[in-house]
Amino acid sequence: MAKRIALVLGSGGARGYAHIGVIDEVVARGYEVIAIAGCSMGAVIGGVYSTGQLENYRDWVCQLDYFDVLKLVDVTWNAMGAMRAGKVMSKLKDLVGDVQIEDLPVPLTTVATDLTRQREVWFQSGPLLRAIRASIAVPGVITPLRIGDQILVDGGLLNPLPIVPTVSAHADLILAVNATAQSHQPVTLEELLPPDEAAEEHAREAELEAQGKGFTGWVGGMRNRAQRMFTPNENGLDSEAETMNGEMDRQRATERAWSKLDIMLASFEITQAALAKYKIAGYPPDVLVDIPKTVCGAYEFHRAEGLIRLGRHLTAQALDRYEGKNGGGQTIISEPPVGKPAN
């Protein structure tokens, strides 16, 4: 009889793609997924998996290059956020349709934060897309979702790793994925992958560079988008940039805008990492898969393929240890030696 497993898929921006690899490994080993709780990108992946559309979603995100990601950034200027996330949500609607959470074959809980009441909000019924949209609204970056008198933003603001919703599922084990994990030293994606898969990741990056779709151009594009977010002259708002002249001044304005975006995301991630530690300490899962936050930036959504591989690799290590101890009621953390490829 297959073991029943509950999955906790945490927030972490682009690192949340690793959740796809986690699910791949869990399913390949014959575990029966009986419940999922997700926050932010964890809500996206959990929701898509529950609708049976994970393969189609994977095909889409693995084809995204640097500039495809830029095209999905729909900049607005709103007092509550700089992006609408409308293009991403439109694509998700094409994939999953207008499904209700209570109709999903796998019970799902997504987590958002209500700014009005300053508390968590669990979505366990109602429109799936609405629940996902609320859970991914990074404060100051993606506009909140209003439902009645609620102003809903990213669940990671209070609970980036929602373990508690899975406890009532009475699964044989709970596996949690912390995609904001802190490491003792910075470690790259390639360092954590097996050598052959790391080589493939290097080759893919080199091919994009050769096609003129490389990282340097992507960073330039992101900086231009960041400048539009934080110095929106076209909307008639006051801005220092309006009084600047010359290429040097424009460059300085762009760098200031880029710094603002970096600081906002980095600050949010620090908070999430600290909160995740408290959640793990309070409700230790049977298996904990750590995705170090240094493997990529929160907004590097062009790295899906490598992150999916990483998720599967680290989950295989964690489950090998867990199964080797026959469960044993112990928490197993999949953190390979820092700076060395895992064997």
N, C-alpha and C positions, 0 to 999 in steps of 0.2 A: 504494500500500500504506500502510495506516494506521501511524503511528508508535506504537511501544510505549512506554508510560509507566509508571513506578513512582511511587506516591504515599506520602509520609511525612506522616502526620496527627498533629500534636503535641497535647500536653495544653494546658489553658487554661480549664477549666470551661465556662461558657456560651459563651465565645468560640469553642469548638469547633463550634458550629453553623455557623460560616463554612465548615467543611469540606464541607458540603452544597453550598454555592454553588461551591466549588472543583471538586467533582466535576461539577456541572452544566456548567461552562464547558469542562472537559477533554473530556467526552463530546460536547458540542455541536460541538466542533472536530474530532471524528472520531478522537481518540486512543484507542488500545486500552489499557485498564488491565490490566497483566499481574501486578502485585504491589502489595500495600498493607502498610505497617507503621504501627501506631497505638499511641498511649499515652493512657490515660485517656479523655477525650471522643473523641480520635482513634480509640481502639479501638472505642468505641461506633459511631461513624459508619462506620468501615471495615468493621466486622462486619456492620452492617445493610445496607450497600451490597452486600457480597459475597453476601448471601442473597437479593438482589433485592427487598428490602422498603424501600428508601430513600424511595420516594414515599409509602408508608403512614406511615412514621415522620415524614416532613416534614408530612403532613397533621395528625398528632397534635400535634407540638410547636408548629406555627404557630397552633393554636387555644388554646394554654395562655395564660391571663392570669395576673396576679399571684397570685391566690388559688388557682388550679388548681395552681400550683407549690407553694404552701404545703401543699396536701393531700397532696402526694407526699413530704413530709418526715415520715418515721416515726421520731420521737424515741425513743431508748432511753437507758439509762444503763449503760454497760459500761466497764470500765477501759480498753478498747482503742479506744473510739470513742463518739460521741454519736448516730449514726444508723445504721440497718441497711441502707438502700437497697433494702428488700424490695419496696416498691411500684413503684419504677422497674424493677427486674428482672422483676417479674411482668408489667409491660406489655411489656417486651422479649420475654419468653417467648411472650406472645400473638402478637407480630409474627413472630418468627423460628422458634419451635419449638425442639426439642432437636437442633439440627444440630451435626455434628462439623466442626471446622476443616478437617481434611484432605479433607472432602467438598465444600468450597466451590468454585465455579467460578473464583474469583479467589484465588490464594494469599494468605494473611493471616498476619501476625505481630503479636501484641499483647504489650506489655511490662508486666511488674509488677516489684516489688522484694521480695526475700526478706529480711525483717528478721533471721532466724536466721543466715543465712550472709552477709548484707550484700552481696548481689550482684543483678544483673539476672536476671530469669527471662523467657525468650521462650516464648510459647505458639504453636506451629505445628501442633499436633494436639490432640485431645481436645475436650470440650464447649466450644462457643463462648461460651455464657453464663457458664460458670465463668471463662473467660479474661477476659471483659469485667469481671466482678465483681471479680476480683483487681486489674485495672488501674485501676479507678476509686476504690479505697479510700483516700481522702485521709487521711493519718495524723492521728489525733485527732478527726476529723470523721466519717468512715464506717468502720465496724468492718472489721478485716482479714478475709481469707479464709484459713482453715487447710486445708492439704492435707498430710497426714502430719505431718512435723515442720517444715514450712514455714509461716511466717506472712507472708502476701503482702499488700502494700499498693500504692498508686499507683506506677506505673512512673516517673512524673515525679520521684520522689525521687532517682533516679540518671540517668534518660535521658528527658527530656521530648520529645525530637525524635529518634526511633530511625531514623537514616538507614542505619546499617550493614546491617540485615536486607534492605534492598532492593538492595544492591550485587550480590549473586549472581544477581539476576533478569536481568541483562544487557539492561536496557531501553535504548531509544534516548535517553531522558532520565529523570532523577529530579527530581520536583517535591516540594519540602518546604514545609509550612505551619507557621510558627512562630506559635502563638496566645498566646505570652507575650512578644511583642516589645516592647522598650523604645523609646520615642520621645524626641526631644530636649525636646519640650514636650508637655504633655497635649493629646490630640486626641480629639474626640468621634466617635461613630458617624455622626452627621448631617454633620459636617464632611468626612468621607471619602467619603460617598455622592454621586453626581451630584445636582444640585439637585432634579430631579423626584422621585427616589426619597427624598431627604431630606424633601421636603414630605409624601410619603405616610407616612413614619415619624412625623413630627410629628402628622399627622392621626389616626393610630392611637392615639397616646398621649393625644390630646385626647378621643377617643371613649371610651377606658377611664375617664378621669377623669369624664366626663359620666355614665357608668353607675355611678359610685361604686366602680369597681374600679381606682382610680388608684394612683400610686406612693406617695403618703403613707400610704394604708391598708395597702399591701403592706409598707412598711418597718415599720409598727407590728406587723404580723403576724410578720414575720421576727424582730423584737426579742423578741416573746413566745416564739417557738420557741427563740431563743437563750437566753433566761432559763431555759426548761425544761431545755435541754441542760446548762447550767452550774450551776444551782441546783435540783437535782431533789428537792425536799422530799418529794414524794409517795412516794418510795422509801425514806424514812427515813434518808437520808444527812445527815451534818452539813453545815451551810451557814450562812454569815453571814445569809442572807436569813431564816432561821427566827427570828431575834431582832429583826427589824426591824418597826416599826410605822408605820402611816400611809402615805398616798399618796406622799409625797416619798421615803420610804425604799424603797418598792417601785420607784419610778422609777429611783432610784440603782442598785438591784440589777439592773434591766433593762439600764441603760446599761453596767454592768460586764460583764454577760454578753455584750452586743452587742460590746463592745470586745474581749473575749477571742476571739470568733469572727472578727472583722475582723483581729486581729493574727495569728491562726493562719494564715488564708488568705493574708494579705499576705506573711507571712514565707515561706510555702511558694512563693508566686509569684516572689518575689525570687530564691530559690534556683533555681527552674526557668528563669527568664530567663537567669541567669548560665550554667547548664549548657548551655542551648540554644546559646549563643554558642560554647562550646567544641566542641560537636558539629558545628556548621556550619563552624568553622575546620578541624577535623580531617578532615571528609568533605564538602567543599562540594557541594551539589546543583547541578544544571544550572539550575534555577529555584527561587528562594526567594520565597515569599509571606509577608510580615510582617503579622500582625494585631496592631496596638498594644494593649497590655493596658489602656490607658486608655479604650478604646471602651465598655467596660461592666465591671461587677464579675463575678467568677468565678461568683457565684450568681444572676445575673439571667437565669434561664432563660425568662423571659417574653418575651425580645427576639429570639426565633428568626428571625422574618421579616426584620427589618432586618439581622441578622448574616449570614443566608444571602445577601442581596443584596450585602452588603459583600464576602463571600468571592468571589462571582462577579465583581464589579467589579474587585477587586484582582488576581485571577487573569487576567482579560482583559488588563489592563495588562501584567502580567508576561509573558504568552505573546506579546502583540504585540511586545514588545521582543525576546524570544527568537527568535521566528520572523522578525523583521525582520533579525536578524543571521544567519539560516540556522543556528541552533544555535550555532556558533562556539565551543562548549566553554566558554562563559562563564556565570558565575552572574549571574542577573538578579534584582534585588531590587525588589519592587513596593511602594515607599514614597512616596506622593505628598507634595507639599509640606505640611508641618505647618500645620494651621489653615486650609487652603484646600480647597474641594471639588475632587475630581479631575475633569478634563474627559473 
